[in-house]
Structure formats: structure tokens, C-alpha cells
Amino acid sequence: MKTSFAMNSVCSTTLCMNGISVATALMLPLFTASTIDSGVTSKFKGPMGLRPMLYSYQAGTAACGTSDCVSATMLIGTPAMWWLAFPALGWALWRAIGRFDWRYIGVLVAYLAGILPWFLNINRQMYFFYMTPVAPFLVLLLVLPLGEIMGRAMAGYERRQTGVLVVALYVGLVVANFAWLWPILSGQKITSAGWQSRMWFSSWI
């Protein structure tokens, strides 16, 4: 879903409003009928964060060192984490059912409790901010296999060091990915080229 918000009278978004508070904007996403995913599609894209939400967009300012600046606030999950949602879920199901690992069972119950109610009304449009309650459990779904990759403390030195290196590289990737997206998460002014470089898919805008 493309969502368009503007806090000023000058904007280049689909819908413009004046005098609306940020809190109200967050609670009342605006959209046009032509930009909405089907209810079924939105339910499968949500867990992987494939359809972020644009809350505000203002172009044409000159506060980033050039005359072509963009200030946007977007709700978007860090792809290095969110895109692994379904692989992590599959691994967790195997560990929970095949190995009866109570750690995975507990996290799965909490995660699925936030996801499965979406399907009670299959045609209802879902928005990415509905994923907020399950975000901590997505992190746990990733942390548990990372712990296995790292290896037990009693594992051999080479095995342990290799595991630590792999985990460190992945965590570094997540941090770098988050830092790259920070300007559009926080509404900072960036160049138009910087904005376009962060929009990896046409469906994001």
C-alpha cells in the first residue's frame, strides 16, 4: 500500500492536509483506492515488511546542501531482519515439532498469536504497523538460530570462533542496514538521489 501524508501546505504527495498532528497521522493512515493491496496479499507481505508505510513526504527544500532535498518519514522494517521472517519461521517450526525445543515453542506461540488473527477476515486490508506487537518475537526467532550458529561454550575453539564471526557479520549487516535507512525513518532531509537509492522497489513508494 502506498500511503501519503503531508504536514505542510506544500507537498508532493497524493493527499495533503494542514494542521494534523503526528500522533493523529500515525493512527489514521490515508490511502487511495488504486494503491491498496488485496487483503490476502497484504497478509503475506506484512511479516516480511515488503509494503512499508509512508507517513509524510516533502520535496523541494534546500536544507541538505543542494536545492533538491527530500524529507520523508516512512515506517519500514530493516530488510536484513524482516526478509528472514519466513525462513526463521520454518526453522522454528522444525525445531518445535521435530525436536520439541521449548524455547522455539514459546516464541512461536507468541509470534503466531499476533499473526494468525489476521486471517480471521481474509479480505481485510492489513497495514505494516500491525506487525508492531510481533516484532520482538521476530527478533527472538532470529536470535535462537544465531545462538546455534555461534555454538555452545564447550564447542571447540575453531568451531566457536567461526560461529562468532558469522554472527558478528550478520549483526553488523543489520546495524549497517538500519543506519542506512535511518534518514527516512526519522524524517531527515536528504538529497533526492539519496531518497531514490533507499527505495529498492517500486512498491515502496
QUIHU-V817278 format. One line per field, one symbol per residue. ss: DSSP state (h for helix, s for strand, l for the rest). A space follows every 10 residues. Layout:
# QUIHU-V817278
ss: ???
This chain:
# QUIHU-V817278
ss: llllllllll llllllllll lhhhhhhlll llhhhlllhh hhhhhhllll llssssssss slllllllss ssssslllhh hhllhhhhhh hhhhhhhhll lhhhhhhhhh hhhhhhhhhh lllllllhhh hhhhhhhhhh hhhhhhhhhh llllllhhhh hhhhhhhhhh hhhhhhhhhh hhhhhhllss shhhhhhhll lhhhl
